[in-house]
Amino acid sequence: MKLLKTIILSVALISLFSCSERLSPKRSDAEQQQVKEQVMKLLKEEYHQPFKLKEFNYKYDTKYKYGFLYKKGETSGLFKFKIQAINNPIISTDFYIFDGEKGSIKSLINAFKKNQLNSVYCMGLTNYYRYINNNSLTLKQPYTEQAEKYCSSIGQERYKLYQNYYLKHHIN
């Protein structure tokens, strides 16, 4: 009986100490607006063209990891952007910025610049080819050629996998 009480007490104590760790603070409306404005400005500067923001939202929640006799949560934010290039309408894509740092908005923006900025446009071209292939459509020119030329010039050639499929299955 004493062993059973010890086990129950141990389980209760472990459960009490299972907690949620805040990886980042919840961003205020002003901070969310600041992230949105800075990201859109960076896109315009990087790609020398304006982008239309089709959707923007921020989600702050806790993801749980479960183990034997414990539950640990990590609370963080996630920014979602859905954009379209105005000068090249085939470039439309969604991307996310994970806010898992306790740092400032500046550090969040710097991480986006370092890790994601140079691939956003070409991700749109990849998505376009996937859409064309899945729906058996014809490429829109000169938009496709412009995007291919740009993406190849910066070494972002992931779209070629879908381009090759298109050329093999849709061109006689």
Protein Blocks (a to p, Z undefined) as FASTA:
>chain_A
ZZmmmmmmmmmmmmmmgccddfbdcddfklmmmmmmmmmmmmmmmnopacddfbdcdddd
ddddddehiacdddddddddddddfklmklccddddddfbfbdfklmmmmmmmmmmmmmm
mmmmmmmmmmmmmnopacddfklmmmmmmmmmnopaklmmmmmmmmmmmcZZ
